[in-house]
């Protein structure tokens, strides 16, 4: 991914099942951190043509960061809904990201918490990896990623259009 050489291997995937599988994979880690996770979907099944491995990687990064920084909030909420396209949101109710930091959280090595505490650990690469995935994977799928943070939680949203020009292109 970091080299910029990505080959998409698109196939038809049930996106709802893909997200459910990612949540199931992270269930032990959520349980260890005493986090409750809910997943709401506007669809019981949603067939999309995507690269399932790379999309799974994007969702894994969002869940991993929600667990790492949302522990204090005791809850992670995942929603899949329609808003002029498909929107996957991952919300945690832990640490609030200050407004002045929102634009920089996707920068490599940037950390909102400068203490490098043992509780969260890491080098600050997690969110930059999510942003890189957004640029290299989600954008190739015609989508985007955004973040917002307030007393109502920290929300990361992946937007995917219903159809995009790159769908039939070869990568």
N, C-alpha and C positions, 0 to 999 in steps of 0.2 A: 504493500500500500504506500509506504513512504517513498518508493521510487517513482510512483506515478504510473506504473505499468500494471493496469488492471484489465483482466479479461472477464467480461460478464458472461455467465453461463445461465441464460434465462430459461425458465420453464414455468409452466403453470403450477401455482402453489396456493394452497388454502392459507391465506395470511392469518386468519384467526387461529388456526391450528399451530402455525409457526410461532405466534406470540404465546399461546398456551404452553407450547413445548419449552420456550425460553423461561417462562415463569416457573414451570415445573423443575427445570434444571437449577434455578436459583432458590427454590423452596428451602433446602437445608440451610443455606447461608442466611436467608431471611429469618428462619426459625432460630438460628444461633444468635441473631441480633435482635430477637424479640420484636420482629416487624410483621405486621399483618399486611397482606397484599390482596387487593381486589382488582379484577379485570372485568370491565364492562365493554361490550361490543354492540354496535348498531346492527351487526350481522351475526348469524349463527355460523355462516360460512362465507368467505370472500375470496374468490379465485382471482389472483393477480399473476401477471407474467413478470417475474423478477428473478434475480439471482438469489436463490434461497440461502446459500451459505454466507454471502456478503450481507444480505439483509439481517440474517440472524446475528452476525457480528455487530451490526449497528445497534440492534436491540439489546444484545448482551452488554455493550458498553454503557447504554443508558441505564439498564438495571443495576449494573455494578456500581455506577456512580450514585444512583438513588439509594442503594444500600449503604454505601460508604458515608455519604453526607446526610442521609435522612434518618439515621438511627434514633436520634432524640425525638423524632416525630411519631415513631411507633407505627407508621402507616405509609404504604406506597400505593398509589392509585394509578392504574393503567386504563386508558380509554382508547377505543378505536371507534371513530365516528366519521360522518360525512359532513364536510364543509367545503363545497365547491371542489371536492377531491377527497382523498382519504387522509385523515389526521390521526396519527398515533401519538398520544400524550402520555408521559410518565411524570407523575407528580410525587414529590416527597415533601414531608412537613417538618423537616429538620432545620438545618442551618439556612438562614436567609442570605442570599447573595446581595450585597449592597448594589444599588442601581449603578453606581460609578464603576463597578467591576463587571457588570453584565457583558459589556462589549469586549472585555479582555479575557473572559473565562475560557475561551477556546484557543487562546494563545499557548503555544508550547511552553511548559514550565511555569505558567502563571498559576498561583494559588491564592484563593480568597483568604484562607487562613495561612498566614506567613510563618506560623510556628512550626510547620512540618511535624505536627504532633504524632505521637505513636498511635493514637486512636485512629487517625485516618491514614497515616503513613503515605507512601507514594512520593512521586517527584513532581506532581502537577501535570503529568502527561495524559491522564485519563480523559479530561474534557477536550484536550487538543486532539486526541485520537478520535473522539466522537466528531469533532469538527472536520477532521481530515476525512473520516468516513462520509460525512455529509457532502463534502466537496467531491470526493472521488467516487463514492458509491451512490448516495442518494441523489446527487445532482445528475449523475449518469442515468438514473431512473427518472429524471425530470422533476425531482423534488428539492426540498430545502429543510433546514433545521433551525429552530429558534429556541430561545430561553427567556423566561421571565421569572421573577422572584419577588414575593411579597408575603404579608402575614397569611395569605391564603395558600401558601406553598411555593415550592420551586418547581416550575413546569418546563419540561423539555418537550418540544413538539416536532415530529417529523411529518412533513406534508408531502404527499404523493398525488400527482394529478391522475384523473381517471385514465386518460390516454396521453401518450406523449410521442413526440416525433422520433425519439431514439428507440422506441419499442421494437421496430423491425430492423434497426441498424445492426450491423455486425461490429463486434468489439474485439 
